[in-house]
């Protein structure tokens, strides 16, 4: 949790400094986690159907979205706009709300 707070603080500093990097935080994969379980966490997206956002953002290190590894460091975009959420949920097989 402390590492996430530090990562968020660094993101805030980068934004203030005028960086154009996307706002992200780093998540270290724990044993047994999946992209869906990470996405479902309340401090991530609180929605398991948004896992493709994490996958797309980390394609450089995830070849198969069904396979992630403990201690793998994933970059999680902080903001996901409503249209992206809607489209991604549909892509992941969620029923319409």
TORVEX-820629 format. One record per atom (N, C-alpha, C): residue number from 0; residue in one letter; chain; atom name; x, y, z. Coordinates in pm, whole numbers. Layout:
<atoms>
  nr rest kette atom      x      y      z
 NUM    a     A   CA      X      Y      Z
...
</atoms>
This chain:
<atoms>
  nr rest kette atom      x      y      z
   0    x     A    N     82   -118      0
   0    x     A   CA      0      0      0
   0    x     A    C     88    126      0
   1    x     A    N    195    122     78
   1    x     A   CA    286    236     83
   1    x     A    C    348    262    -54
   2    x     A    N    384    153   -123
   2    x     A   CA    444    168   -256
   2    x     A    C    346    235   -351
   3    x     A    N    218    203   -340
   3    x     A   CA    118    264   -427
   3    x     A    C    107    413   -398
   4    x     A    N    111    450   -270
   4    x     A   CA    104    591   -233
   4    x     A    C    225    667   -287
   5    x     A    N    341    605   -280
   5    x     A   CA    462    667   -334
   5    x     A    C    449    684   -485
   6    x     A    N    400    580   -551
   6    x     A   CA    383    587   -697
   6    x     A    C    287    698   -735
   7    x     A    N    178    710   -662
   7    x     A   CA     81    815   -691
   7    x     A    C    142    953   -667
   8    x     A    N    222    966   -563
   8    x     A   CA    288   1094   -536
   8    x     A    C    384   1129   -649
   9    x     A    N    456   1030   -700
   9    x     A   CA    547   1055   -812
   9    x     A    C    472   1097   -937
  10    x     A    N    357   1034   -960
  10    x     A   CA    273   1072  -1074
  10    x     A    C    229   1217  -1059
  11    x     A    N    185   1254   -940
  11    x     A   CA    141   1391   -916
  11    x     A    C    254   1489   -942
  12    x     A    N    375   1456   -897
  12    x     A   CA    490   1544   -919
  12    x     A    C    519   1557  -1068
  13    x     A    N    510   1448  -1140
  13    x     A   CA    536   1451  -1284
  13    x     A    C    434   1539  -1355
  14    x     A    N    309   1532  -1312
  14    x     A   CA    206   1614  -1374
  14    x     A    C    231   1762  -1348
  15    x     A    N    270   1794  -1227
  15    x     A   CA    299   1932  -1193
  15    x     A    C    417   1982  -1274
  16    x     A    N    513   1895  -1298
  16    x     A   CA    632   1933  -1373
  16    x     A    C    604   1945  -1523
  17    x     A    N    482   1913  -1566
  17    x     A   CA    445   1928  -1706
  17    x     A    C    468   1805  -1790
  18    x     A    N    491   1693  -1727
  18    x     A   CA    511   1568  -1802
  18    x     A    C    383   1530  -1874
  19    x     A    N    396   1472  -1993
  19    x     A   CA    279   1429  -2067
  19    x     A    C    259   1279  -2057
  20    x     A    N    328   1215  -1964
  20    x     A   CA    309   1071  -1944
  20    x     A    C    172   1045  -1887
  21    x     A    N    109    932  -1923
  21    x     A   CA    -22    902  -1866
  21    x     A    C    -11    881  -1715
  22    x     A    N   -119    912  -1647
  22    x     A   CA   -122    891  -1503
  22    x     A    C   -138    742  -1476
  23    x     A    N    -41    684  -1408
  23    x     A   CA    -43    541  -1377
  23    x     A    C      8    519  -1236
  24    x     A    N    -19    400  -1184
  24    x     A   CA     50    354  -1064
  24    x     A    C     97    213  -1092
  25    x     A    N    193    170  -1016
  25    x     A   CA    250     38  -1035
  25    x     A    C    183    -62   -941
  26    x     A    N    149   -178   -995
  26    x     A   CA     93   -287   -915
  26    x     A    C    186   -406   -928
  27    x     A    N    230   -459   -814
  27    x     A   CA    314   -578   -814
  27    x     A    C    222   -699   -798
  28    x     A    N    224   -787   -897
  28    x     A   CA    135   -903   -899
  28    x     A    C    167   -996   -782
  29    x     A    N     62  -1035   -711
  29    x     A   CA     74  -1127   -599
  29    x     A    C     36  -1269   -647
  30    x     A    N     86  -1373   -580
  30    x     A   CA     50  -1509   -620
  30    x     A    C   -101  -1528   -626
  31    x     A    N   -148  -1589   -733
  31    x     A   CA   -291  -1617   -750
  31    x     A    C   -371  -1507   -816
  32    x     A    N   -311  -1390   -835
  32    x     A   CA   -386  -1281   -899
  32    x     A    C   -398  -1304  -1049
  33    x     A    N   -505  -1251  -1104
  33    x     A   CA   -529  -1247  -1248
  33    x     A    C   -554  -1102  -1286
  34    x     A    N   -554  -1073  -1414
  34    x     A   CA   -586   -936  -1455
  34    x     A    C   -726   -898  -1407
  35    x     A    N   -818   -994  -1413
  35    x     A   CA   -955   -969  -1367
  35    x     A    C   -959   -941  -1217
  36    x     A    N   -887  -1018  -1138
  36    x     A   CA   -890   -996   -993
  36    x     A    C   -822   -865   -956
  37    x     A    N   -719   -826  -1031
  37    x     A   CA   -655   -696  -1006
  37    x     A    C   -752   -584  -1040
  38    x     A    N   -814   -595  -1155
  38    x     A   CA   -910   -494  -1200
  38    x     A    C  -1027   -480  -1103
  39    x     A    N  -1065   -589  -1038
  39    x     A   CA  -1179   -589   -945
  39    x     A    C  -1146   -526   -810
  40    x     A    N  -1019   -507   -780
  40    x     A   CA   -982   -451   -650
  40    x     A    C  -1037   -309   -635
  41    x     A    N  -1090   -277   -517
  41    x     A   CA  -1150   -144   -495
  41    x     A    C  -1056    -28   -522
  42    x     A    N   -926    -47   -499
  42    x     A   CA   -833     63   -523
  42    x     A    C   -777     63   -665
  43    x     A    N   -828    -28   -749
  43    x     A   CA   -792    -26   -891
  43    x     A    C   -915     25   -965
  44    x     A    N  -1002    -64  -1018
  44    x     A   CA  -1122    -19  -1089
  44    x     A    C  -1252    -65  -1025
  45    x     A    N  -1243   -158   -930
  45    x     A   CA  -1363   -216   -865
  45    x     A    C  -1456   -278   -970
  46    x     A    N  -1398   -329  -1077
  46    x     A   CA  -1475   -389  -1186
  46    x     A    C  -1389   -493  -1257
  47    x     A    N  -1421   -621  -1242
  47    x     A   CA  -1338   -724  -1304
  47    x     A    C  -1339   -720  -1456
  48    x     A    N  -1441   -658  -1515
  48    x     A   CA  -1452   -654  -1661
  48    x     A    C  -1362   -548  -1726
  49    x     A    N  -1291   -472  -1646
  49    x     A   CA  -1200   -372  -1704
  49    x     A    C  -1057   -425  -1717
  50    x     A    N  -1039   -556  -1700
  50    x     A   CA   -906   -615  -1713
  50    x     A    C   -839   -586  -1848
  51    x     A    N   -912   -574  -1961
  51    x     A   CA   -843   -545  -2087
  51    x     A    C   -768   -412  -2086
  52    x     A    N   -811   -317  -2004
  52    x     A   CA   -739   -189  -1994
  52    x     A    C   -597   -217  -1945
  53    x     A    N   -586   -298  -1842
  53    x     A   CA   -454   -332  -1786
  53    x     A    C   -372   -410  -1888
  54    x     A    N   -436   -505  -1953
  54    x     A   CA   -367   -586  -2055
  54    x     A    C   -312   -498  -2167
  55    x     A    N   -396   -414  -2224
  55    x     A   CA   -352   -329  -2336
  55    x     A    C   -237   -238  -2294
  56    x     A    N   -243   -186  -2172
  56    x     A   CA   -141    -92  -2127
  56    x     A    C     -8   -162  -2100
  57    x     A    N    -10   -294  -2080
  57    x     A   CA    110   -369  -2046
  57    x     A    C    145   -475  -2149
  58    x     A    N    103   -456  -2272
  58    x     A   CA    129   -556  -2377
  58    x     A    C    277   -583  -2398
  59    x     A    N    360   -487  -2363
  59    x     A   CA    504   -509  -2380
  59    x     A    C    556   -621  -2290
  60    x     A    N    484   -655  -2183
  60    x     A   CA    529   -761  -2094
  60    x     A    C    426   -872  -2073
  61    x     A    N    307   -858  -2129
  61    x     A   CA    205   -963  -2118
  61    x     A    C    175  -1014  -2258
  62    x     A    N    213  -1138  -2285
  62    x     A   CA    184  -1195  -2416
  62    x     A    C     48  -1262  -2420
  63    x     A    N      9  -1322  -2308
  63    x     A   CA   -120  -1390  -2297
  63    x     A    C   -190  -1334  -2174
  64    x     A    N   -306  -1270  -2190
  64    x     A   CA   -371  -1207  -2075
  64    x     A    C   -413  -1306  -1966
  65    x     A    N   -413  -1435  -1997
  65    x     A   CA   -448  -1536  -1897
  65    x     A    C   -326  -1575  -1813
  66    x     A    N   -207  -1522  -1849
  66    x     A   CA    -85  -1562  -1780
  66    x     A    C     -9  -1438  -1734
  67    x     A    N    -12  -1414  -1602
  67    x     A   CA     73  -1312  -1542
  67    x     A    C    148  -1381  -1427
  68    x     A    N    254  -1319  -1382
  68    x     A   CA    343  -1384  -1288
  68    x     A    C    359  -1306  -1158
  69    x     A    N    372  -1378  -1045
  69    x     A   CA    400  -1310   -918
  69    x     A    C    525  -1222   -932
  70    x     A    N    519  -1107   -869
  70    x     A   CA    625  -1006   -869
  70    x     A    C    637   -930  -1001
  71    x     A    N    553   -961  -1099
  71    x     A   CA    551   -884  -1222
  71    x     A    C    499   -745  -1188
  72    x     A    N    560   -643  -1245
  72    x     A   CA    521   -505  -1216
  72    x     A    C    439   -450  -1332
  73    x     A    N    311   -428  -1304
  73    x     A   CA    220   -378  -1406
  73    x     A    C    192   -231  -1384
  74    x     A    N    182   -158  -1492
  74    x     A   CA    144    -17  -1486
  74    x     A    C     -7    -11  -1506
  75    x     A    N    -75     52  -1411
  75    x     A   CA   -221     60  -1415
  75    x     A    C   -262    206  -1442
  76    x     A    N   -328    232  -1554
  76    x     A   CA   -377    368  -1578
  76    x     A    C   -476    409  -1469
  77    x     A    N   -462    528  -1418
  77    x     A   CA   -550    574  -1310
  77    x     A    C   -688    612  -1362
  78    x     A    N   -691    686  -1471
  78    x     A   CA   -819    734  -1523
  78    x     A    C   -861    655  -1646
  79    x     A    N   -985    608  -1645
  79    x     A   CA  -1043    540  -1760
  79    x     A    C  -1175    610  -1788
  80    x     A    N  -1185    675  -1903
  80    x     A   CA  -1306    753  -1932
  80    x     A    C  -1428    662  -1949
  81    x     A    N  -1545    721  -1941
  81    x     A   CA  -1670    644  -1944
  81    x     A    C  -1689    564  -2072
  82    x     A    N  -1652    622  -2186
  82    x     A   CA  -1668    550  -2313
  82    x     A    C  -1575    429  -2317
  83    x     A    N  -1452    445  -2271
  83    x     A   CA  -1359    333  -2267
  83    x     A    C  -1410    225  -2173
  84    x     A    N  -1464    266  -2058
  84    x     A   CA  -1522    169  -1964
  84    x     A    C  -1636     91  -2030
  85    x     A    N  -1725    160  -2098
  85    x     A   CA  -1838     95  -2162
  85    x     A    C  -1791     -4  -2268
  86    x     A    N  -1701     41  -2353
  86    x     A   CA  -1650    -42  -2463
  86    x     A    C  -1573   -163  -2409
  87    x     A    N  -1490   -140  -2308
  87    x     A   CA  -1408   -247  -2252
  87    x     A    C  -1494   -351  -2181
  88    x     A    N  -1593   -307  -2107
  88    x     A   CA  -1685   -401  -2039
  88    x     A    C  -1755   -489  -2141
  89    x     A    N  -1801   -430  -2252
  89    x     A   CA  -1868   -508  -2356
  89    x     A    C  -1770   -609  -2419
  90    x     A    N  -1649   -564  -2444
  90    x     A   CA  -1546   -650  -2503
  90    x     A    C  -1516   -770  -2409
  91    x     A    N  -1520   -746  -2279
  91    x     A   CA  -1488   -850  -2181
  91    x     A    C  -1608   -939  -2148
  92    x     A    N  -1724   -909  -2207
  92    x     A   CA  -1840   -996  -2189
  92    x     A    C  -1935   -957  -2078
  93    x     A    N  -1925   -836  -2027
  93    x     A   CA  -2016   -791  -1921
  93    x     A    C  -2153   -761  -1980
  94    x     A    N  -2257   -787  -1902
  94    x     A   CA  -2390   -749  -1946
  94    x     A    C  -2406   -600  -1927
  95    x     A    N  -2493   -539  -2006
  95    x     A   CA  -2516   -395  -1994
  95    x     A    C  -2584   -365  -1862
  96    x     A    N  -2542   -254  -1801
  96    x     A   CA  -2604   -212  -1674
  96    x     A    C  -2725   -127  -1699
</atoms>
